Amino acid sequence: MKFRVDRDVLAEAVTWTARGLPARPPVPVLAGVLLEADEAGTLTLSAFDYEVSARITVAADVTEGGRVLVLGRLLADISRNLPNRPIDVTTEGNKVQLTCGSSRFSLLQMPGEEYPTLPTSPEPSGTIAGDVFTQAVAQVSVAADRSDTLPILTGVRMEVSGEKISLLATDRYRLAMRDLTWNPTDPSIETVVLVPARTLSDTARALGASASVEVALGGAAGGDGLIGFEAGQRRTTTRLLDGEYPKVSSIPPSSVDSEAVVDTAALVEAVKRVSLVAERNTPVRLRFIDGQVAIDAGTGDDAQASEAVECRLTGPELEIAFNPHYLLDGLHALGTTFARLAFTQSSRPAVISGQAELDGEADLSYRYVLMPVRLPS
């Protein structure tokens, strides 16, 4: 195998392909990235760990085609640090030689015959705008469980009904929901899949800069329990989670007694400052009255802090307490100038949504439902 490729092109391709390689692979070859050079002038890089696959095709000046497997993270580190000149890659015996200017590296080939065959991506089901896809996944995945206590809660539930997609995730303490539209190939499509949140989040960040992302809902059509995403020359698949997701969509209250509209950035900064004195698992308390919300933390002989932020309250005054980290996660996910917080009572879940203008309507396409922390009587 022999080819030449631009340094930036190779560095970006290897970094993207190797981003999900396991730190401690169960089989050594799973730490590798597969390079396949075609004399038609393309270089394809692939990675697979039996759960997630990644593949990208880039242009290269190929003199001699071939196939080789090398350590992915090492190749990524090397390619990023080479001088900004074309890279020549050749195979000599059981070594892969990289030459870039006066820099030369020799990498050991891994046993490519032991490398697993990458899964075939399911047939495309539709497309979604890249920026919408990235934002929606980020807003919802923040609420997914990060532990393995209940593996089913580490996923994002994706319900597809025609041109509408509803994303949902929860870790039992908060619930995030986002509705969006897409362009399905079959307008009558109806399906529900459960995608690992961490993988979905990584995929959205990696592909979302593209104008559109192609989604292949393999779980809907016997695609061997896979879902696929593609943008440009980047393709990835992940295995779906198996199991029945809890019926949590009825948790948000159907009616509210009080609503507060607050400048999002001001509230975020105030909660950050006040929570500095909050010990582990200690809440921050918010007291909403017409004109302001008072935020405080700490009691008794402990360190204490308080701050007030302007707000517009509709309905009865209310005092409620939240885990500050969960509250900040929800506020950061909004992406709007104002945050609207809706309440029934201090012991019931609160619903946080975004609002572009102080006197505008709430954008209910995204809702972040947060369980309060009980205050002493």
Long-range contacts (C-beta under 8 A, 24 or more apart in sequence): 1-35, 1-37, 1-64, 1-65, 1-66, 1-67, 1-68, 1-89, 1-90, 1-91, 2-37, 2-62, 2-63, 2-64, 2-66, 2-88, 2-89, 2-90, 2-91, 3-37, 3-43, 3-60, 3-61, 3-62, 3-63, 3-64, 3-88, 3-89, 4-60, 4-61, 4-63, 4-86, 4-87, 4-88, 4-89, 5-43, 5-58, 5-59, 5-60, 5-61, 5-86, 5-87, 5-89, 6-86, 6-87, 7-79, 7-82, 7-83, 7-84, 7-85, 7-86, 7-87, 7-100, 8-84, 9-58, 9-59, 9-60, 10-43, 10-58, 10-79, 10-87, 11-76, 11-79, 11-80, 11-82, 13-43, 13-45, 13-56, 13-58, 14-45, 14-72, 14-75, 14-76, 14-79, 15-76, 15-79, 15-80, 16-54, 16-56, 16-206, 16-234, 17-45, 17-46, 17-47, 17-54, 17-55, 17-56, 17-72, 18-47, 18-72, 18-73, 18-75, 18-76, 19-54, 19-202, 19-206, 20-47, 20-49, 20-52, 20-54, 20-199, 20-202, 21-47, 21-49, 21-72, 21-73, 22-49, 25-49, 27-114, 28-110, 29-69, 29-110, 29-111, 29-112, 29-114, 29-115, 29-116, 30-116, 31-71, 31-72, 31-73, 31-110, 32-69, 32-70, 32-71, 32-72, 32-110, 32-115, 33-69, 33-70, 33-71, 33-72, 33-75, 33-76, 34-67, 34-68, 34-69, 34-112, 34-115, 35-67, 35-68, 35-69, 35-70, 35-89, 36-66, 36-67, 37-62, 37-64, 37-65, 37-66, 37-67, 37-89, 38-62, 38-65, 39-63, 39-64, 39-65, 46-118, 47-72, 48-115, 48-116, 48-118, 48-119, 50-116, 50-239, 51-196, 51-199, 51-238, 51-239, 52-199, 52-236, 52-237, 52-238, 52-239, 53-118, 53-119, 53-236, 53-237, 53-238, 54-234, 54-235, 54-236, 55-118, 55-234, 55-235, 55-236, 56-233, 56-234, 56-235, 57-233, 58-233, 66-91, 67-112, 68-96, 68-109, 68-112, 69-109, 69-110, 69-111, 69-112, 69-115, 70-96, 70-107, 70-108, 70-109, 70-110, 71-107, 71-108, 71-110, 74-107, 75-107, 78-105, 78-107, 119-224, 119-226, 119-237, 121-216, 121-218, 121-226, 121-228, 121-230, 121-235, 121-237, 122-216, 122-217, 122-218, 122-221, 122-223, 122-224, 122-226, 122-227, 122-228, 122-237, 123-216, 123-221, 123-223, 124-185, 124-214, 124-215, 124-216, 124-228, 124-230, 125-160, 125-184, 125-185, 125-186, 125-189, 125-215, 125-216, 125-217, 125-220, 126-182, 126-183, 126-184, 126-185, 126-186, 126-189, 126-214, 126-215, 127-182, 127-183, 127-212, 127-213, 127-214, 127-215, 128-165, 128-180, 128-182, 128-183, 128-212, 128-213, 128-215, 129-211, 129-212, 129-213, 130-207, 130-208, 130-209, 130-210, 130-211, 130-212, 130-213, 130-231, 131-208, 132-180, 133-204, 133-207, 133-208, 133-213, 134-204, 134-205, 134-207, 134-208, 134-209, 135-208, 135-335, 136-165, 136-167, 136-178, 136-180, 136-204, 136-366, 137-167, 137-200, 137-201, 137-203, 137-204, 137-208, 138-201, 138-204, 138-205, 138-333, 139-167, 139-176, 139-178, 139-333, 139-334, 139-335, 139-366, 139-368, 140-167, 140-168, 140-169, 140-176, 140-177, 140-178, 141-169, 141-176, 141-197, 141-198, 141-200, 141-201, 142-169, 142-176, 142-329, 142-330, 142-332, 142-333, 143-169, 143-170, 143-171, 143-174, 143-175, 143-176, 143-329, 143-368, 144-169, 144-170, 144-171, 144-197, 144-198, 145-170, 145-171, 145-172, 146-171, 151-241, 151-243, 152-194, 152-241, 152-243, 152-244, 152-245, 152-246, 153-246, 154-196, 154-197, 154-198, 154-241, 155-194, 155-195, 155-196, 155-197, 155-241, 155-245, 156-194, 156-195, 156-196, 156-197, 156-200, 157-192, 157-193, 157-194, 157-245, 158-192, 158-193, 158-194, 158-195, 159-191, 159-192, 160-184, 160-189, 160-190, 160-191, 160-192, 160-193, 160-217, 160-220, 161-189, 161-190, 162-187, 162-188, 162-189, 162-190, 163-187, 168-245, 168-248, 168-249, 169-197, 170-246, 170-248, 172-371, 173-323, 173-326, 173-370, 173-371, 174-326, 174-329, 174-330, 174-368, 174-369, 174-370, 174-371, 175-248, 175-251, 175-252, 175-349, 175-368, 175-369, 176-330, 176-333, 176-366, 176-367, 176-368, 176-369, 177-249, 177-252, 177-366, 177-367, 177-368, 177-369, 178-365, 178-366, 178-367, 179-365, 179-366, 180-365, 182-215, 189-217, 189-220, 191-217, 191-219, 191-220, 192-245, 193-217, 193-219, 193-220, 193-227, 193-240, 194-240, 194-241, 194-242, 194-243, 194-245, 195-227, 195-238, 195-240, 195-241, 196-238, 196-239, 196-241, 199-238, 200-238, 203-229, 203-236, 203-238, 206-234, 206-236, 207-231, 207-234, 207-236, 210-234, 251-349, 251-369, 252-349, 252-351, 252-367, 252-369, 253-342, 253-344, 253-348, 253-349, 253-351, 255-344, 256-315, 256-342, 256-343, 256-344, 256-351, 257-315, 257-316, 257-318, 257-343, 257-344, 257-345, 258-288, 258-313, 258-314, 258-315, 258-316, 258-317, 258-318, 258-342, 258-343, 259-313, 259-314, 259-315, 259-340, 259-341, 259-342, 259-343, 260-288, 260-293, 260-311, 260-312, 260-313, 260-314, 260-340, 260-341, 260-343, 261-311, 261-312, 261-338, 261-339, 261-340, 261-341, 261-355, 261-358, 262-293, 262-309, 262-310, 262-311, 262-312, 262-338, 262-339, 262-341, 263-309, 263-310, 263-337, 263-338, 263-339, 264-331, 264-334, 264-336, 264-337, 264-338, 264-339, 264-354, 265-337, 266-309, 266-310, 267-293, 267-309, 267-331, 267-339, 268-328, 268-331, 268-332, 270-295, 270-307, 270-308, 270-309, 271-295, 271-324, 271-327, 271-328, 271-331, 272-328, 273-305, 273-307, 274-305, 274-306, 274-307, 274-324, 275-324, 275-325, 275-328, 276-305, 277-302, 277-303, 277-304, 277-305, 278-324, 281-323, 283-321, 283-322, 283-323, 283-324, 283-373, 283-375, 284-321, 284-322, 284-324, 284-327, 285-319, 285-320, 285-321, 285-375, 286-319, 286-320, 286-321, 286-322, 287-317, 287-318, 287-319, 288-313, 288-317, 288-318, 288-319, 288-320, 288-341, 288-343, 289-313, 289-317, 290-317, 297-324, 312-358, 315-343, 318-343, 318-345, 318-346, 319-346, 319-375, 320-346, 320-350, 320-372, 321-346, 321-372, 321-373, 321-374, 321-375, 322-350, 322-370, 322-372, 322-373, 323-373, 326-370, 327-370, 329-368, 330-368, 330-370, 333-366, 333-368, 334-366, 334-368, 336-363, 346-372, 346-375, 347-372, 347-374, 348-372
